[in-house]
Amino acid sequence: MSKTLWLQPDDLNPDVLASEHWDEVVYLFDPEWLAKRPHSLKQIHFICEALASLPIPVTVYRANPLDVLTAEGQAAAQVSIVEPRDIELRDHLSQLPSEIDVRWLPKTTWIHPPAQPFRRFFKFWNAVKKQI
């Protein structure tokens, strides 16, 4: 069984990649999740730039996770995911079909969040971009 790392927005962090050897690293824009939580163009731009700056290739998909992470006739796919800080995202990922065997990795710290919460991504980005 191959080892796949599924990156999430909170953990576009090179340290996650160095924790183990990965056969495949993917980032999925899940249409079901995007319907619940639309991303702004700035968020998508940030994600793409962060993925491009990682030291190993990352395959990006806009598709249902089941379609990408499993293939017909194969056993359950084992996918490692860094445990999201976002409770709703974790709940969404926990509802993946049993064909996908999720292994949770411990949370990492990449960007230290500012003391105050922001409603708009661009304000958050302006507060944290100096950390990158």
TORKOL-948379 format. One record per residue: residue number from 1; residue in three letters; x, y, z of N, C-alpha, C, O in turn. Coordinates in steps of 0.05 Angstrom, whole numbers, plus 32768, in hexadecimal, padded with zeros to 4 digits. Example, Ala and Ser with C-alpha at 12.3 -4.5 7.8 and 13.67 -1.06 7.14 Angstrom:
2
  num  residuo    nx    ny    nz   cax   cay   caz    cx    cy    cz    ox    oy    oz
    1      ALA  8108  7F8E  809C  80F6  7FA6  809C  8108  7FBE  809C  811D  7FBE  80A9
    2      SER  8101  7FD3  808E  8111  7FEB  808F  8102  8001  809D  810C  8017  80A1
REM end
This chain:
132
  num  residuo    nx    ny    nz   cax   cay   caz    cx    cy    cz    ox    oy    oz
    1      MET  8011  7FE8  8000  8000  8000  8000  8012  8019  8000  8025  801B  8010
    2      SER  800C  802B  7FEE  801C  8043  7FED  8015  8057  8003  7FFF  8056  800D
    3      LYS  8028  8068  800A  8023  807C  801F  801E  8096  8012  802F  80A2  8004
    4      THR  8006  80A0  8016  7FFD  80B9  800A  7FF9  80CE  8020  7FED  80C8  8035
    5      LEU  8003  80E6  801C  7FFF  80FC  802E  7FEB  810F  8020  7FF0  8118  800A
    6      TRP  7FD5  8114  802E  7FC1  8127  8023  7FC4  8141  8033  7FBD  8142  804B
    7      LEU  7FCE  8155  8026  7FD3  816F  8033  7FB9  817F  8036  7FA7  817D  8025
    8      GLN  7FB7  818E  804B  7FA0  819F  8051  7FAA  81BC  8053  7FC2  81C0  8056
    9      PRO  7F98  81CF  8050  7FA1  81EB  8050  7FB1  81F4  8068  7FC3  8205  8066
   10      ASP  7FAC  81E9  8080  7FBA  81F1  8098  7FD7  81E6  8098  7FE8  81F0  80A7
   11      ASP  7FDD  81D2  8088  7FF7  81C5  808B  8005  81C2  8070  800E  81AC  8069
   12      LEU  8009  81D8  8063  8019  81D9  804B  8036  81DF  8053  8042  81F3  804B
   13      ASN  8040  81CD  8064  8058  81D1  8073  806D  81BD  806B  8067  81A5  806B
   14      PRO  8085  81C6  8063  809A  81B2  805B  80A1  819F  8071  80AB  8189  806B
   15      ASP  809D  81A6  808B  80A3  8193  80A1  8092  817A  80A0  809B  8164  80A7
   16      VAL  8079  817C  8096  8068  8165  8094  8073  8151  8080  8072  8139  8084
   17      LEU  807E  815C  806A  808A  814B  8055  80A2  813C  805F  80A7  8125  8056
   18      ALA  80B1  8148  8071  80CA  813B  807B  80C5  8126  8090  80D7  8118  8098
   19      SER  80AD  8125  809B  80A7  8113  80B1  80A9  80F5  80A9  80B0  80E4  80B9
   20      GLU  80A4  80EF  8090  80A5  80D4  8085  80AB  80D5  8067  80AC  80EA  805B
   21      HIS  80B0  80BD  805C  80B2  80BC  803E  8096  80B7  8033  8088  80A4  803C
   22      TRP  808E  80C8  8020  8073  80C5  8015  8075  80BC  7FF8  8085  80C7  7FE8
   23      ASP  8065  80A8  7FF0  8064  80A0  7FD4  8056  80B5  7FC3  805C  80B8  7FAC
   24      GLU  8042  80C2  7FCF  8033  80D6  7FC0  802A  80EB  7FD4  8022  80E5  7FEA
   25      VAL  802B  8104  7FCB  8021  811B  7FDA  800C  8128  7FC9  8011  8130  7FB2
   26      VAL  7FF4  812C  7FD4  7FDE  8138  7FC5  7FD1  814F  7FD4  7FD2  8150  7FED
   27      TYR  7FC5  8160  7FC5  7FB4  8175  7FD0  7F99  8173  7FC1  7F99  8174  7FA8
   28      LEU  7F83  8170  7FCF  7F69  816D  7FC2  7F57  8185  7FC8  7F52  818C  7FDF
   29      PHE  7F4E  8191  7FB3  7F38  81A4  7FB5  7F1E  8194  7FB3  7F15  818E  7F9D
   30      ASP  7F13  818C  7FCA  7EFC  817B  7FCB  7EE3  818C  7FC5  7EDD  819E  7FD5
   31      PRO  7ED4  8187  7FAF  7EBD  8198  7FA8  7EA8  8199  7FBF  7E9B  81AD  7FC3
   32      GLU  7EA5  8183  7FCD  7E91  8182  7FE3  7E99  8195  7FF9  7E88  81A3  8004
   33      TRP  7EB3  8195  8000  7EBC  81A7  8015  7EBC  81C4  800B  7EB5  81D6  801B
   34      LEU  7EC3  81C8  7FF2  7EC3  81E4  7FE8  7EA7  81EF  7FE6  7EA3  8207  7FE8
   35      ALA  7E93  81DE  7FE3  7E77  81E8  7FE4  7E6F  81F1  8000  7E60  8204  8003
   36      LYS  7E7A  81E4  8014  7E75  81EC  8030  7E85  8204  8038  7E7C  8216  8046
   37      ARG  7E9E  8205  802E  7EB1  821A  8036  7EBF  8225  801D  7ED5  821D  8016
   38      PRO  7EB2  8237  800E  7EBE  8242  7FF6  7ED9  8250  7FFD  7EDC  825C  8011
   39      HIS  7EEC  824D  7FEA  7F06  825A  7FED  7F07  8273  7FDC  7EFD  8273  7FC5
   40      SER  7F14  8288  7FE6  7F17  82A0  7FD6  7F2F  829B  7FC2  7F3E  8288  7FC6
   41      LEU  7F30  82AC  7FAF  7F46  82AA  7F9C  7F61  82AD  7FAA  7F75  82A0  7FA2
   42      LYS  7F63  82BF  7FBE  7F7C  82C3  7FCD  7F83  82A9  7FDC  7F9B  82A2  7FDE
   43      GLN  7F6F  829B  7FE7  7F75  8282  7FF5  7F80  826D  7FE1  7F94  8260  7FE7
   44      ILE  7F74  826B  7FCB  7F7D  8257  7FB7  7F99  825E  7FAD  7FAA  824D  7FAA
   45      HIS  7F9D  8278  7FA9  7FB8  8281  7FA0  7FCD  827A  7FB5  7FE2  8271  7FAF
   46      PHE  7FC7  827F  7FCF  7FD9  8279  7FE4  7FDF  825B  7FE5  7FF6  8253  7FE7
   47      ILE  7FCA  824B  7FE3  7FCE  822E  7FE4  7FE0  8225  7FCD  7FF2  8215  7FD1
   48      CYS  7FDB  822F  7FB5  7FEB  8227  7F9E  8008  822F  7FA0  801A  8220  7F99
   49      GLU  800C  8247  7FAA  8028  8251  7FAE  8036  8240  7FC3  804D  8239  7FC0
   50      ALA  8028  823A  7FD9  8034  8229  7FEE  803B  820D  7FE4  8050  8202  7FEA
   51      LEU  8029  8202  7FD4  802E  81E7  7FC8  8046  81E8  7FB5  8056  81D6  7FB5
   52      ALA  8047  81FD  7FA5  805D  81FF  7F92  8078  8203  7FA0  808D  81FB  7F94
   53      SER  8078  820D  7FB8  8092  8212  7FC6  809B  81FA  7FD6  80B1  81FB  7FE1
   54      LEU  808B  81E5  7FD7  8093  81CD  7FE7  80AA  81BF  7FD8  80AB  81C0  7FBF
   55      PRO  80BB  81B1  7FE7  80D3  81A5  7FDA  80CD  818B  7FCA  80DF  8181  7FBC
   56      ILE  80B5  8180  7FCB  80AF  8169  7FBB  8096  816E  7FAB  8086  8180  7FB2
   57      PRO  8092  8160  7F95  807A  8165  7F85  8060  815D  7F93  805F  814A  7FA2
   58      VAL  804C  816E  7F8F  8031  8169  7F9B  801E  8169  7F83  801D  817B  7F73
   59      THR  800D  8154  7F82  7FF9  8152  7F6D  7FDF  815F  7F78  7FD6  8158  7F8E
   60      VAL  7FD4  8172  7F69  7FBC  8180  7F71  7FA5  8176  7F61  7FA6  8174  7F49
   61      TYR  7F8E  8171  7F6F  7F76  8168  7F62  7F5F  8179  7F6B  7F5F  8184  7F81
   62      ARG  7F4B  817B  7F5A  7F31  8186  7F61  7F1E  816F  7F5B  7F13  816C  7F45
   63      ALA  7F19  815F  7F6F  7F09  8146  7F6B  7F00  813B  7F86  7F09  8143  7F9B
   64      ASN  7EEE  8128  7F84  7EE5  8119  7F9C  7EFD  8108  7FA6  7F0A  80FA  7F97
   65      PRO  7F03  8109  7FC0  7F19  80FA  7FCB  7F18  80DD  7FC5  7F2D  80D0  7FC0
   66      LEU  7F01  80D1  7FC6  7EFE  80B4  7FC0  7F07  80AE  7FA4  7F14  8099  7FA0
   67      ASP  7F01  80BF  7F91  7F0A  80BA  7F75  7F28  80BC  7F72  7F34  80AD  7F62
   68      VAL  7F35  80CD  7F81  7F52  80D1  7F7F  7F62  80BD  7F8F  7F76  80B3  7F86
   69      LEU  7F58  80B7  7FA7  7F68  80A8  7FBA  7F64  808A  7FB8  7F73  807B  7FC5
   70      THR  7F51  8081  7FA9  7F4D  8064  7FA6  7F4C  805D  7F88  7F46  806F  7F77
   71      ALA  7F52  8045  7F82  7F4F  803B  7F66  7F40  8021  7F67  7F42  8012  7F7A
   72      GLU  7F32  801C  7F52  7F21  8003  7F51  7F33  7FEB  7F54  7F49  7FE9  7F49
   73      GLY  7F29  7FD8  7F64  7F38  7FBE  7F68  7F4E  7FC0  7F7C  7F5B  7FAB  7F81
   74      GLN  7F53  7FD6  7F88  7F69  7FD8  7F9C  7F5D  7FD7  7FB8  7F45  7FDC  7FBC
   75      ALA  7F6F  7FD1  7FCA  7F66  7FD1  7FE6  7F63  7FED  7FF0  7F67  8000  7FE1
   76      ALA  7F5B  7FF0  8009  7F56  800B  8014  7F70  801B  8012  7F86  8011  8016
   77      ALA  7F6D  8034  800B  7F84  8046  8009  7F8B  8051  8024  7F79  805A  8033
   78      GLN  7FA5  8051  802B  7FAD  805E  8044  7FB6  807A  803E  7FC9  807E  802F
   79      VAL  7FAA  808D  804B  7FAF  80A9  8046  7FB6  80B6  8061  7FA7  80B3  8074
   80      SER  7FCC  80C5  8062  7FD3  80D3  807A  7FCB  80F0  8077  7FCF  80FD  8062
   81      ILE  7FBE  80FB  808C  7FB5  8116  808C  7FBD  8123  80A6  7FB9  8117  80BC
   82      VAL  7FC9  813B  80A5  7FCF  8149  80BE  7FB4  8152  80CA  7FA4  815D  80BC
   83      GLU  7FB1  814C  80E3  7F97  8153  80F0  7F91  8170  80EE  7FA1  8181  80F8
   84      PRO  7F7B  8178  80E1  7F75  8194  80DD  7F6D  81A2  80F7  7F62  8196  8109
   85      ARG  7F74  81BB  80F9  7F6B  81CB  8110  7F4D  81D2  810D  7F40  81D6  8121
   86      ASP  7F44  81D4  80F5  7F28  81DA  80EF  7F16  81C2  80F5  7F18  81AD  80E8
   87      ILE  7F05  81C4  8109  7EF5  81AE  8112  7EE2  81A5  80FC  7EDD  818D  80F9
   88      GLU  7ED6  81B8  80ED  7EC4  81B0  80D7  7ED3  81A1  80C2  7EC8  818E  80B7
   89      LEU  7EEB  81A8  80BB  7EFB  819A  80A7  7F01  817E  80B1  7F00  816A  80A2
   90      ARG  7F09  817C  80CA  7F0F  8161  80D5  7EF6  814F  80D4  7EF8  8138  80CD
   91      ASP  7EDE  815A  80DB  7EC6  814B  80D9  7EC0  8142  80BD  7EB8  812B  80B8
   92      HIS  7EC5  8154  80AA  7EC1  814E  808E  7ED3  8137  8085  7ECB  8124  8078
   93      LEU  7EED  8139  808D  7F00  8124  8085  7EFA  810A  8094  7F01  80F5  8089
   94      SER  7EEF  810B  80AB  7EE9  80F3  80BA  7ED2  80E3  80AD  7ECF  80CB  80B3
   95      GLN  7EC3  80F0  809C  7EAC  80E3  808F  7EB4  80D6  8074  7EA3  80CE  8065
   96      LEU  7ECE  80D5  806F  7ED7  80C8  8056  7ECE  80AA  8056  7ECD  809E  806B
   97      PRO  7EC9  809F  803F  7EC0  8083  803D  7ED6  8070  8048  7EED  8077  8049
   98      SER  7ECD  8059  8050  7EDF  8045  805C  7EF5  803B  8049  7F09  8030  8052
   99      GLU  7EF1  8040  802F  7F06  8038  801C  7F20  8048  8020  7F35  8040  8016
  100      ILE  7F1E  805F  802E  7F35  806F  8033  7F3C  806D  8051  7F2D  8075  8062
  101      ASP  7F53  8061  8056  7F5C  805D  8071  7F6C  8075  8079  7F83  8079  8070
  102      VAL  7F61  8086  808A  7F6E  809F  8092  7F7F  809B  80AB  7F76  8090  80BF
  103      ARG  7F98  80A4  80A8  7FAB  80A3  80BF  7FB0  80C0  80C6  7FBB  80CF  80B6
  104      TRP  7FA9  80C9  80DE  7FAC  80E4  80E7  7FC8  80E9  80F1  7FD2  80DA  8102
  105      LEU  7FD5  80FE  80E6  7FEF  8107  80F0  7FEB  811D  8104  7FD6  812C  8102
  106      PRO  7FFD  8121  8117  7FF9  8137  812A  7FFA  8152  811D  8007  8156  8108
  107      LYS  7FEC  8165  8129  7FEB  8180  811F  8007  818C  811F  8018  8186  8130
  108      THR  800C  819E  810C  8026  81AB  810A  8021  81C9  810D  800A  81D3  810A
  109      THR  8036  81D8  8113  8034  81F5  8114  8045  8200  80FE  805E  81FC  80FD
  110      TRP  8039  820D  80EC  8047  8219  80D5  8045  8237  80D7  8059  8246  80D7
  111      ILE  802C  8241  80D8  8027  825D  80DC  801A  8261  80F7  8006  8254  80FD
  112      HIS  8026  8272  8107  801A  8278  8121  8003  828B  811C  8008  82A2  8113
  113      PRO  7FEB  8284  8123  7FD4  8295  811E  7FD5  82AF  812E  7FDF  82AF  8145
  114      PRO  7FCC  82C5  8122  7FCB  82DE  8132  7FB8  82DC  8149  7FA6  82CB  814A
  115      ALA  7FBC  82EE  815C  7FAB  82ED  8175  7F8E  82F2  816F  7F7D  82E6  817D
  116      GLN  7F88  8302  815C  7F6B  8308  8156  7F62  82F8  813E  7F71  82F4  812B
  117      PRO  7F49  82EF  813E  7F3E  82E1  8127  7F37  82F5  8111  7F2F  830C  8116
  118      PHE  7F38  82EB  80F8  7F31  82FC  80E1  7F1B  82EF  80D1  7F1A  82D6  80CE
  119      ARG  7F08  82FE  80C8  7EF2  82F4  80B7  7EFA  82F2  809A  7EEE  82E1  808B
  120      ARG  7F0D  8302  8091  7F15  8302  8075  7F31  82F7  8073  7F43  82FE  8083
  121      PHE  7F35  82E6  805F  7F4F  82D9  805B  7F66  82EE  8057  7F7B  82EA  8061
  122      PHE  7F60  8303  8047  7F76  8315  8040  7F80  8323  805A  7F98  832A  805B
  123      LYS  7F6F  8328  806D  7F78  8334  8086  7F8A  8321  8096  7F9E  8328  80A1
  124      PHE  7F81  8307  8096  7F92  82F2  80A3  7FAD  82F1  8095  7FC2  82F0  80A2
  125      TRP  7FAC  82F0  807A  7FC5  82EE  806A  7FD8  8305  8070  7FF0  8300  8074
  126      ASN  7FCE  831D  8071  7FDF  8334  8077  7FEC  8332  8093  8002  833B  8097
  127      ALA  7FDE  8325  80A6  7FE8  8322  80C1  7FFE  830C  80C3  800F  830E  80D4
  128      VAL  7FFD  82F8  80B2  800F  82E1  80B5  8024  82DE  809F  8037  82CE  80A1
  129      LYS  8022  82EE  8089  8034  82E9  8072  8052  82EE  8079  8063  82E3  806C
  130      LYS  8058  82FD  808D  8073  8302  8095  8080  82E9  80A2  8099  82E7  80A3
  131      GLN  8070  82D6  80AA  807A  82BD  80B6  8084  82A9  80A1  8093  8296  80A8
  132      ILE  807D  82AD  8089  8084  829A  8074  809E  82A0  8067  80A8  8292  8056
REM end
